[in-house]
Amino acid sequence: MLKDKKEVRELFEYPLLKAMARRRTRRFPLGCEMAEGTLTHASKNPPVPLNDVETAILCWAGAGITGTITGDMPTNDVQGSMWTSWIGRTTPYQCNVHNMKLLFNNDEGLFVYDPKGASKAVEIETEEDWEKIGTYFTRDTIKLSDGRFEMIPEALVRLVHWNTNKPGTTIFMPVLEISEEYLDAVITVFMGEGYKVFDDIKGRGPAGIKKWIDNGTLKGVDAPLSTLEYTLFVGNLAAPFHALQNMQLVAEAMGLGSIIMTGYIGLIVLQSLGFRYNTAKEGSGALLNLNPVGLDGVFESYQPPYYKTMDDAVDAFIEKKYGSGGTFASDYSGILPFKDWKKVQPGYPVPSKEVIQIVKDYCNYIFDTFGRFPATFDTIVMPEWLQVHHLEEEFYDKYGLDKLLNETHRKHMDLWHK
């Protein structure tokens, strides 16, 4: 039981502000070597991988279940019906669209952590609930492949960091899929503000929705396609960055070394991990060519090849959100923040057949014109990584950097790896 582990108890009692004040990037793992420059050092200690408890807690900090969201928005406003899930996680998502999955790679292989479901409004409420963190990890972690993934080309390793992907280290890689939130957002836009989206990239006027502008259905402001998509893209990027910040603060409280890093080319990494791609339509003027769209059975976006047409993709999303058992369905059976769902549920607006057709016309225009969905950014992105490892204390002592280690780092191995 996690509640019986001294190390877990100390972690839950560690002050948040203390972790923020002490948070640093500490890069030197056990078993590693820095062979160049004037800070050379070769560790005489063997690499030590994170154990399952350490890994489970870090995964929960980045993408774990916390219970339900509050849902405290006016039900008669389209903004109040943007949620696609009532389940809360440790990090916020735009419209609570859980469109991020946490991949991690260690000596054992490549895994994806994606917990589902909640049993009560505040999931981790008592010491007894701590055990759920381990349950999520064992139940909802899927192994994708054995061993460490190969970083192609090898030069990519130099771009990232000298200590990256070494034995004993664990790399956490949030992967974000944006087509679901894209559909949720444009449904809301066409239900509410009625934006008249025009194609400023091709200069073709309305983006597949001229009919709905001409007949007066859409009466909102003119909105450039590129601006709409940029706004969606930036807003969605919050989730992985929040996740990595949470995880690094927890790594600090645990006494582990960590580094948040970029420098790699996400498109290349996703390709090496086996993700499918769509190719931009020739002569479309699309700003990007290859577009990652999914990893079969793990992360499948709302577009071909996972759906025959964009019409089918829109229908699937509508069914998931408003259909039988869906987020806003009267027969939704999951945990909810409200006392009486039967009284609350009828207040939420549902997109009309007309709105759904507008969304289909718009999405078909994007896919048919550019050969990709969205037009201006990748459907699936991998913005940053977090590597976590056990620290080579002798390096920090050798160069007078020991003042940047504290008692939590010094006692970590005795506490967590007896």
C-alpha positions as a printed NumPy array, in Angstrom:
array([[  0.   ,   0.   ,   0.   ],
       [  1.37 ,   3.415,  -0.957],
       [  0.097,   4.933,   2.298],
       [  2.45 ,   2.598,   4.181],
       [  5.528,   3.796,   2.292],
       [  7.526,   6.444,   4.144],
       [  8.802,   7.95 ,   0.899],
       [  5.275,   8.448,  -0.466],
       [  4.098,  10.027,   2.779],
       [  7.024,  12.476,   2.751],
       [  6.258,  13.345,  -0.851],
       [  2.608,  14.157,  -0.123],
       [  3.727,  16.369,   2.748],
       [  6.38 ,  18.233,   0.725],
       [  5.448,  21.955,   0.44 ],
       [  4.561,  23.143,  -3.058],
       [  6.262,  26.532,  -2.648],
       [  9.403,  24.813,  -1.395],
       [  9.478,  22.688,  -4.542],
       [  9.017,  25.807,  -6.68 ],
       [ 11.835,  27.62 ,  -4.885],
       [ 14.231,  24.688,  -5.196],
       [ 13.306,  23.567,  -8.703],
       [ 16.365,  23.408, -10.925],
       [ 17.456,  21.545, -14.023],
       [ 19.975,  18.957, -12.828],
       [ 21.331,  17.049, -15.786],
       [ 23.918,  14.499, -14.652],
       [ 22.495,  10.964, -14.273],
       [ 24.097,   8.033, -12.494],
       [ 26.16 ,   5.934, -14.88 ],
       [ 26.619,   8.757, -17.392],
       [ 29.73 ,  10.539, -18.694],
       [ 30.404,  14.104, -19.787],
       [ 33.479,  13.685, -21.955],
       [ 33.888,  17.186, -23.39 ],
       [ 34.603,  20.662, -22.073],
       [ 36.068,  21.605, -18.69 ],
       [ 33.383,  19.931, -16.548],
       [ 34.368,  16.405, -17.58 ],
       [ 33.292,  13.565, -15.337],
       [ 32.655,   9.85 , -15.715],
       [ 30.298,   8.297, -13.209],
       [ 31.689,   5.273, -11.378],
       [ 28.19 ,   4.31 , -10.29 ],
       [ 25.84 ,   2.065, -12.266],
       [ 22.699,   3.612, -13.77 ],
       [ 19.589,   3.15 , -11.631],
       [ 16.198,   3.286, -13.396],
       [ 13.097,   4.781, -11.802],
       [ 11.111,   2.149,  -9.956],
       [  7.404,   1.596, -10.609],
       [  6.284,   3.767,  -7.689],
       [  8.4  ,   6.716,  -8.847],
       [  7.189,   6.319, -12.427],
       [  3.543,   5.938, -11.418],
       [  3.597,   9.099,  -9.305],
       [  5.289,  11.128, -12.047],
       [  2.773,   9.897, -14.626],
       [ -0.12 ,  10.786, -12.321],
       [  1.323,  14.269, -11.76 ],
       [  1.351,  14.835, -15.521],
       [ -1.887,  13.22 , -16.67 ],
       [ -3.599,  11.58 , -13.7  ],
       [ -7.269,  11.519, -12.738],
       [ -8.348,  13.939,  -9.987],
       [-12.138,  13.419,  -9.988],
       [-14.593,  15.677, -11.814],
       [-14.437,  19.199, -13.165],
       [-16.731,  21.779, -11.534],
       [-18.753,  22.615, -14.673],
       [-19.696,  25.983, -13.179],
       [-20.779,  27.731, -16.389],
       [-24.207,  28.935, -17.609],
       [-25.919,  25.928, -19.185],
       [-27.8  ,  28.04 , -21.74 ],
       [-24.572,  29.413, -23.222],
       [-22.619,  27.527, -25.879],
       [-19.475,  28.227, -23.836],
       [-20.994,  26.123, -21.071],
       [-21.418,  23.14 , -23.359],
       [-17.873,  22.994, -24.713],
       [-16.75 ,  20.246, -22.305],
       [-16.113,  16.875, -23.891],
       [-15.551,  15.155, -20.552],
       [-16.676,  15.606, -16.948],
       [-13.506,  13.934, -15.666],
       [-10.803,  16.141, -14.158],
       [ -7.08 ,  15.626, -14.547],
       [ -4.012,  17.01 , -12.81 ],
       [ -3.477,  19.485, -15.654],
       [ -6.046,  21.726, -17.39 ],
       [ -7.185,  21.114, -20.958],
       [ -8.892,  23.551, -23.289],
       [-12.623,  22.705, -23.075],
       [-11.533,  19.703, -20.993],
       [-10.798,  17.811, -24.2  ],
       [ -8.411,  15.095, -23.018],
       [ -6.4  ,  15.204, -26.206],
       [ -2.974,  14.568, -24.662],
       [ -1.454,  11.155, -24.026],
       [  1.71 ,  10.715, -22.007],
       [  4.299,   8.491, -23.665],
       [  7.397,   7.464, -21.753],
       [ 10.499,   5.507, -22.672],
       [ 12.921,   3.716, -20.371],
       [ 15.204,   0.685, -20.427],
       [ 12.194,  -1.634, -20.608],
       [ 10.438,  -0.054, -23.591],
       [  8.058,   2.58 , -24.884],
       [  4.769,   3.005, -23.009],
       [  1.655,   5.174, -23.1  ],
       [ -0.097,   6.26 , -19.896],
       [ -3.761,   7.176, -20.38 ],
       [ -5.943,   6.683, -17.26 ],
       [ -9.724,   6.804, -17.596],
       [-12.714,   7.141, -15.309],
       [-13.264,   8.569, -11.847],
       [-15.139,   7.204,  -8.849],
       [-15.893,  10.441,  -6.968],
       [-15.654,  14.218,  -7.23 ],
       [-12.227,  14.375,  -5.537],
       [-10.465,  11.174,  -6.481],
       [ -7.32 ,  11.503,  -4.334],
       [ -8.858,  12.72 ,  -1.094],
       [ -7.6  ,  10.459,   1.703],
       [ -4.484,   8.409,   2.369],
       [ -6.401,   5.324,   1.264],
       [ -6.879,   6.98 ,  -2.13 ],
       [ -3.126,   7.167,  -2.719],
       [ -3.301,   3.547,  -3.825],
       [ -5.312,   4.625,  -6.882],
       [ -2.183,   6.242,  -8.296],
       [ -0.593,   2.807,  -8.512],
       [ -3.81 ,   1.286,  -9.832],
       [ -4.028,   3.789, -12.698],
       [ -0.437,   3.024, -13.613],
       [ -0.774,  -0.757, -13.731],
       [ -4.26 ,  -0.714, -15.296],
       [ -3.942,   2.089, -17.843],
       [ -0.338,   1.909, -19.025],
       [  0.143,   0.12 , -22.343],
       [  3.487,  -1.126, -23.635],
       [  4.021,  -0.16 , -27.262],
       [  7.458,  -1.653, -27.922],
       [ 10.533,  -3.119, -26.223],
       [ 13.693,  -1.199, -25.38 ],
       [ 14.58 ,   2.386, -26.081],
       [ 13.355,   3.914, -29.307],
       [ 16.067,   4.796, -31.783],
       [ 16.597,   8.508, -32.237],
       [ 16.86 ,   8.989, -36.   ],
       [ 19.082,  10.508, -37.25 ],
       [ 21.786,   9.93 , -34.63 ],
       [ 22.644,  13.639, -34.875],
       [ 19.304,  14.283, -33.205],
       [ 20.853,  13.12 , -29.928],
       [ 23.388,  15.933, -30.113],
       [ 20.671,  18.465, -30.782],
       [ 18.716,  17.37 , -27.725],
       [ 21.291,  16.851, -24.984],
       [ 24.466,  14.971, -24.136],
       [ 22.689,  12.869, -21.48 ],
       [ 19.493,  12.087, -23.389],
       [ 18.047,   8.572, -23.468],
       [ 20.94 ,   7.   , -21.557],
       [ 20.562,   3.785, -19.519],
       [ 18.607,   4.377, -16.342],
       [ 16.893,   7.545, -17.571],
       [ 13.189,   7.932, -18.304],
       [ 11.925,  10.308, -20.997],
       [  8.337,  11.531, -20.657],
       [  6.837,  12.728, -23.944],
       [  3.406,  14.409, -23.944],
       [  1.779,  13.93 , -27.346],
       [ -1.085,  16.223, -28.29 ],
       [ -3.861,  15.465, -30.822],
       [ -5.766,  18.612, -31.816],
       [ -8.489,  17.496, -34.257],
       [-10.988,  16.719, -31.466],
       [-10.676,  20.168, -29.888],
       [-10.746,  21.698, -33.374],
       [-14.158,  20.115, -34.038],
       [-15.426,  21.08 , -30.594],
       [-14.353,  24.684, -31.153],
       [-15.822,  25.158, -34.635],
       [-19.129,  23.623, -33.535],
       [-19.225,  26.203, -30.757],
       [-18.227,  28.996, -33.128],
       [-20.964,  28.178, -35.63 ],
       [-23.577,  27.617, -32.881],
       [-22.698,  30.843, -31.139],
       [-20.717,  33.685, -32.68 ],
       [-21.42 ,  32.568, -36.238],
       [-17.98 ,  33.508, -37.552],
       [-17.767,  33.944, -41.303],
       [-14.482,  32.108, -41.785],
       [-12.685,  32.956, -45.021],
       [ -9.671,  31.329, -46.634],
       [ -6.917,  33.935, -46.424],
       [ -4.325,  31.332, -47.488],
       [ -5.742,  30.551, -50.921],
       [ -7.676,  33.801, -51.204],
       [-10.873,  31.99 , -52.135],
       [-13.359,  33.765, -49.922],
       [-15.589,  31.795, -47.499],
       [-14.05 ,  28.499, -46.377],
       [-16.755,  26.176, -47.72 ],
       [-19.56 ,  28.06 , -45.952],
       [-20.621,  30.657, -48.548],
       [-24.142,  29.214, -48.683],
       [-24.611,  29.766, -44.952],
       [-23.318,  33.305, -45.126],
       [-25.483,  34.187, -48.098],
       [-28.683,  32.86 , -46.504],
       [-27.994,  34.776, -43.283],
       [-27.378,  31.79 , -41.016],
       [-23.853,  32.965, -40.165],
       [-23.928,  36.603, -39.091],
       [-20.715,  36.976, -37.094],
       [-17.487,  38.779, -37.873],
       [-15.185,  37.853, -40.756],
       [-12.504,  35.528, -39.394],
       [ -9.345,  34.571, -41.317],
       [ -8.788,  30.819, -41.434],
       [ -5.137,  31.193, -40.463],
       [ -6.   ,  33.32 , -37.42 ],
       [ -8.712,  30.921, -36.242],
       [ -6.359,  27.961, -36.52 ],
       [ -3.477,  29.782, -34.846],
       [ -5.713,  30.643, -31.89 ],
       [ -6.781,  26.994, -31.588],
       [ -3.202,  25.765, -31.818],
       [ -1.792,  28.088, -29.153],
       [ -4.616,  27.358, -26.715],
       [ -4.171,  23.609, -27.025],
       [ -0.44 ,  23.737, -26.307],
       [ -1.094,  24.558, -22.647],
       [ -1.78 ,  20.962, -21.554],
       [  1.651,  19.41 , -22.252],
       [  3.506,  22.376, -20.763],
       [  1.386,  22.264, -17.6  ],
       [  1.985,  18.511, -17.417],
       [  5.76 ,  18.822, -17.6  ],
       [  5.815,  21.627, -15.026],
       [  3.794,  19.449, -12.623],
       [  6.09 ,  16.502, -13.202],
       [  9.29 ,  18.479, -12.739],
       [  8.024,  19.943,  -9.46 ],
       [  7.213,  16.43 ,  -8.254],
       [ 10.653,  15.215,  -9.382],
       [ 12.138,  18.037,  -7.301],
       [ 10.098,  17.02 ,  -4.258],
       [ 11.234,  13.397,  -4.74 ],
       [ 14.914,  14.337,  -4.94 ],
       [ 15.356,  13.336,  -8.587],
       [ 17.255,  15.061, -11.369],
       [ 15.289,  16.329, -14.357],
       [ 15.496,  18.402, -17.498],
       [ 12.756,  19.788, -19.736],
       [ 14.101,  19.805, -23.263],
       [ 13.419,  20.587, -26.874],
       [ 15.851,  20.651, -29.792],
       [ 14.525,  17.508, -31.464],
       [ 12.234,  17.627, -34.501],
       [  8.897,  16.253, -33.345],
       [  7.886,  15.198, -36.844],
       [ 10.934,  12.933, -37.118],
       [ 10.403,  11.418, -33.674],
       [  6.729,  10.687, -34.313],
       [  7.694,   9.064, -37.608],
       [ 10.248,   6.852, -35.83 ],
       [  7.551,   5.84 , -33.322],
       [  5.292,   4.569, -36.114],
       [  2.709,   7.356, -36.435],
       [  0.646,   7.573, -39.633],
       [  0.878,  10.659, -41.835],
       [ -1.283,  12.445, -44.37 ],
       [  0.368,  14.398, -47.159],
       [ -0.663,  17.893, -48.163],
       [ -2.463,  18.216, -51.487],
       [ -0.095,  19.12 , -54.326],
       [ -0.404,  22.759, -55.292],
       [ -2.635,  23.543, -52.31 ],
       [ -0.28 ,  26.128, -50.884],
       [ -0.341,  24.325, -47.529],
       [  2.381,  25.624, -45.252],
       [  3.281,  22.084, -44.114],
       [  3.528,  18.827, -46.047],
       [  3.552,  15.718, -43.848],
       [  0.87 ,  15.733, -41.164],
       [  0.955,  13.182, -38.294],
       [ -2.606,  11.894, -37.835],
       [ -2.389,   8.911, -35.501],
       [ -0.835,   5.82 , -33.988],
       [ -3.138,   2.909, -34.779],
       [ -5.157,   1.753, -31.792],
       [ -3.63 ,   4.383, -29.518],
       [ -4.182,   7.853, -30.927],
       [ -6.505,   8.167, -33.929],
       [ -7.558,  11.633, -35.074],
       [-10.87 ,  12.741, -36.574],
       [ -9.989,  12.516, -40.27 ],
       [ -9.001,  10.005, -42.965],
       [ -7.617,   7.361, -42.877],
       [ -9.348,   6.71 , -39.54 ],
       [-12.664,   7.857, -41.022],
       [-13.71 ,   7.416, -44.618],
       [-14.688,  11.085, -45.001],
       [-14.738,  14.236, -42.918],
       [-18.529,  13.84 , -42.729],
       [-17.96 ,  10.546, -40.923],
       [-15.411,  12.155, -38.616],
       [-17.832,  14.937, -37.633],
       [-20.644,  12.42 , -37.073],
       [-18.38 ,  10.33 , -34.816],
       [-17.492,  13.345, -32.686],
       [-21.145,  14.424, -32.411],
       [-22.1  ,  10.898, -31.332],
       [-19.351,  10.791, -28.718],
       [-20.421,  14.097, -27.19 ],
       [-24.201,  14.192, -27.655],
       [-25.175,  10.634, -28.569],
       [-26.351,   7.849, -26.271],
       [-24.123,   7.735, -23.191],
       [-22.212,  10.814, -24.401],
       [-20.972,  13.727, -22.318],
       [-24.22 ,  15.692, -22.601],
       [-26.643,  12.78 , -23.034],
       [-29.482,  12.313, -20.553],
       [-28.289,   8.73 , -20.009],
       [-24.671,   9.655, -19.229],
       [-23.656,   7.137, -16.58 ],
       [-20.261,   8.37 , -15.43 ],
       [-19.425,  10.39 , -12.33 ],
       [-20.78 ,  13.963, -12.488],
       [-20.238,  17.11 , -10.425],
       [-23.991,  17.816, -10.204],
       [-26.502,  16.497,  -7.687],
       [-29.363,  16.104, -10.159],
       [-28.309,  15.536, -13.78 ],
       [-31.912,  15.201, -14.953],
       [-32.555,  18.821, -13.935],
       [-29.264,  20.209, -15.26 ],
       [-28.914,  18.301, -18.54 ],
       [-31.888,  19.78 , -20.465],
       [-30.39 ,  23.264, -20.193],
       [-27.42 ,  22.53 , -22.435],
       [-27.77 ,  23.502, -26.127],
       [-27.32 ,  20.802, -28.743],
       [-26.101,  21.604, -32.272],
       [-28.894,  21.594, -34.824],
       [-28.749,  19.572, -38.039],
       [-28.046,  22.865, -39.78 ],
       [-25.034,  23.628, -37.562],
       [-23.703,  20.103, -38.033],
       [-23.932,  20.536, -41.806],
       [-22.089,  23.866, -41.612],
       [-19.314,  22.135, -39.673],
       [-19.157,  19.349, -42.274],
       [-19.028,  21.832, -45.162],
       [-16.234,  23.725, -43.444],
       [-14.199,  20.609, -42.547],
       [-14.605,  19.132, -46.023],
       [-13.349,  22.384, -47.495],
       [-10.224,  22.25 , -45.316],
       [ -9.452,  18.622, -46.119],
       [-10.316,  18.801, -49.825],
       [ -8.396,  22.022, -50.37 ],
       [ -5.261,  21.279, -48.38 ],
       [ -5.225,  17.477, -48.106],
       [ -4.834,  17.82 , -44.363],
       [ -6.85 ,  18.804, -41.306],
       [ -6.057,  21.379, -39.933],
       [ -4.695,  23.425, -42.8  ],
       [ -1.914,  25.349, -41.051],
       [ -0.576,  23.197, -38.211],
       [  0.01 ,  19.515, -37.501],
       [ -2.833,  17.429, -36.106],
       [ -0.474,  15.695, -33.664],
       [  2.452,  17.484, -32.046],
       [  5.146,  16.623, -29.511],
       [  6.184,  20.008, -28.09 ],
       [  8.574,  19.181, -25.212],
       [ 10.079,  16.314, -23.25 ],
       [ 10.981,  15.786, -19.625],
       [ 13.838,  13.462, -18.735],
       [ 13.983,  12.253, -15.119],
       [ 16.936,  10.391, -13.628],
       [ 18.88 ,   9.648, -10.454],
       [ 21.627,  12.14 ,  -9.801],
       [ 25.37 ,  11.54 ,  -9.928],
       [ 26.118,  13.424,  -6.691],
       [ 29.889,  13.049,  -7.085],
       [ 29.835,  15.361, -10.133],
       [ 28.099,  18.133,  -8.19 ],
       [ 30.466,  17.721,  -5.224],
       [ 33.495,  17.725,  -7.531],
       [ 32.729,  21.086,  -9.131],
       [ 31.272,  22.913,  -6.147],
       [ 27.718,  22.584,  -7.368],
       [ 26.751,  20.73 ,  -4.201],
       [ 24.999,  23.86 ,  -2.886],
       [ 22.356,  23.148,  -5.54 ],
       [ 21.665,  19.743,  -4.027],
       [ 19.616,  19.52 ,  -0.851],
       [ 18.705,  16.938,   1.756],
       [ 15.955,  15.51 ,  -0.464],
       [ 18.483,  14.592,  -3.169],
       [ 21.024,  13.295,  -0.635],
       [ 18.622,  10.848,   0.987],
       [ 16.722,   9.791,  -2.138],
       [ 18.467,   6.484,  -2.773],
       [ 18.161,   5.335,   0.847],
       [ 14.512,   6.368,   1.   ],
       [ 13.237,   5.134,  -2.374],
       [ 15.657,   2.284,  -3.208],
       [ 16.479,   0.419,  -0.011]])
